[in-house]
Amino acid sequence: MDIKEMQQEVDRYISQYEEGYFHPMTLVARLAEEVGELAREVNHRFGEKPKKPDEPPGDLALELADILFIIICYANSLNIDLEEAFRRVMNKYNSRDANRWTKKSEG
C-alpha cells in the first residue's frame, strides 16, 4: 500500500463519523501522546527503565503505526499530499546532507 492509498483509507475511516477529523491542535496533542507511548516502550526495551514484572510486552510496530495514523489524519485534515511532501523532504536530505555522512564503499 502506498502513502496515497493510506491517506485514502484513513479518510474513508474518519469520514464515516460525524465528528470528522480533530482540530489541528488536538491532532498535535494526540501525536505527542503517541510519541510518548513509543518513547516509553523504547525505554523499556533499550533504556534504563525495565517494565514491571506484571506488565505485558509492548509492540513497537503498533506504536509506530499509531504515530503514522495520526500523521495521516493531520495531513488529510489540512489537504496535504504526503507523497509529494515526502518527495520534497527526500530531495532536501539528498542535497543538503549529500556529503554529511560517510558513504559505504560500493562493491
Secondary structure, 3 states (H helix, E strand, C coil): CCHHHHHHHHHHHHHCCCCCCCCHHHHHHHHHHHHHHHHHHHHHHHCCCCCCCCCCCCCHHHHHHHHHHHHHHHHHHCCCCHHHHHHHHHHHHHHHCCCCCCCCCCC
